[in-house]
């Protein structure tokens, strides 16, 4: 599911780049609003598995790479949160075999 949302987001970015020459047109304003809403949805999305986490991390890292690092602090933090939350959830439980966890 998230991979479809990421692909749609990237397609809208391309459309926006193609439309930039016509800045401030109604079409540009609508597309800019759609991109903002799509990004907000992706930013708040909680990955359900490793594939979704990987897809989101890939998008956020692409955005960081394309933007000035100073403007990307919130993206960097979101990537760290996704990685930290997902890794904490997927750590295997330690098997207790000899009592007292030894």
Long-range contacts (C-beta under 8 A, 24 or more apart in sequence): 1-52, 2-42, 2-45, 2-47, 2-52, 2-55, 2-56, 3-51, 3-52, 3-55, 5-38, 5-41, 5-42, 5-45, 6-42, 6-55, 6-56, 6-58, 6-59, 8-38, 9-35, 9-38, 9-39, 9-42, 9-59, 10-59, 12-38, 43-78, 46-85, 47-82, 47-86, 50-86, 50-90, 53-82, 53-83, 53-86, 56-82, 57-82, 57-83
